[in-house]
């Protein structure tokens, strides 16, 4: 199955709380649906989590079915 990955979506502060972010996200979701993506994955800032949850995004657990997203953090560049 094909997955879509959303990264670096933001609205400049003077334009926040005007529906701009919701309109952008609606366009991304519509495109993902048109392309038949099985999942749309993102890594939001803590502040953005409620915004994405209102749009139907969930924290992966049993509610996401058998699909799991695993992340491997790159090793520290300073030897740690």
C-alpha positions as CSV (number, residue, x, y, z in Angstrom):
1,X,0.0,0.0,0.0
2,X,1.1,3.5,-0.6
3,X,1.6,6.0,2.2
4,X,1.8,9.7,2.0
5,X,4.1,11.8,4.3
6,X,3.3,15.3,5.2
7,X,6.2,17.5,6.4
8,X,6.9,21.1,7.2
9,X,3.3,22.4,6.9
10,X,2.9,25.7,8.7
11,X,1.1,29.0,8.6
12,X,2.9,32.3,9.3
13,X,1.8,33.7,12.6
14,X,0.0,36.8,11.2
15,X,-2.3,34.4,9.2
16,X,-3.1,31.8,11.9
17,X,-6.6,31.2,13.2
18,X,-8.1,32.2,10.0
19,X,-8.7,28.8,8.5
20,X,-5.6,28.9,6.3
21,X,-4.1,25.8,7.9
22,X,-7.3,23.9,7.7
23,X,-7.7,24.7,4.0
24,X,-4.1,23.6,3.3
25,X,-4.7,20.4,5.2
26,X,-8.0,19.7,3.5
27,X,-6.2,20.0,0.1
28,X,-3.5,17.6,1.2
29,X,-6.0,15.1,2.5
30,X,-8.1,15.4,-0.7
31,X,-5.0,14.8,-2.8
32,X,-4.0,11.8,-0.7
33,X,-7.5,10.4,-1.1
34,X,-7.4,10.9,-4.9
35,X,-4.1,9.1,-5.1
36,X,-5.4,6.2,-3.0
37,X,-3.0,6.5,-0.2
38,X,-3.6,3.9,2.6
39,X,-2.2,6.2,5.3
40,X,-1.2,9.8,5.6
41,X,1.7,10.1,8.1
42,X,3.1,13.2,9.8
43,X,5.2,14.1,12.8
44,X,3.6,17.3,14.3
45,X,5.0,19.6,16.9
46,X,3.3,19.1,20.3
47,X,1.5,22.4,19.7
48,X,0.0,21.1,16.4
49,X,-1.3,17.8,17.7
50,X,-4.8,19.1,18.6
51,X,-5.1,20.6,15.1
52,X,-4.3,17.3,13.4
53,X,-6.5,15.3,15.8
54,X,-9.4,17.5,14.9
55,X,-8.8,16.5,11.2
56,X,-9.0,12.8,12.1
57,X,-5.4,11.9,12.7
58,X,-4.8,9.5,15.5
59,X,-1.8,8.3,17.5
60,X,-0.8,4.9,16.1
61,X,-2.0,2.1,18.3
62,X,-4.6,-0.6,17.9
63,X,-7.0,1.9,16.3
64,X,-4.6,2.1,13.3
65,X,-5.0,-1.6,12.5
66,X,-1.9,-3.7,11.9
67,X,0.1,-0.8,10.3
68,X,2.9,0.5,12.4
69,X,5.3,3.3,11.9
70,X,8.7,2.8,13.3
71,X,11.3,5.5,13.6
72,X,15.1,5.1,14.0
73,X,16.8,8.1,15.3
74,X,20.1,8.9,13.7
75,X,23.2,8.4,15.9
76,X,24.5,11.6,17.6
77,X,27.2,13.3,15.5
78,X,29.2,14.0,18.7
79,X,29.9,10.3,19.5
80,X,27.0,9.8,21.9
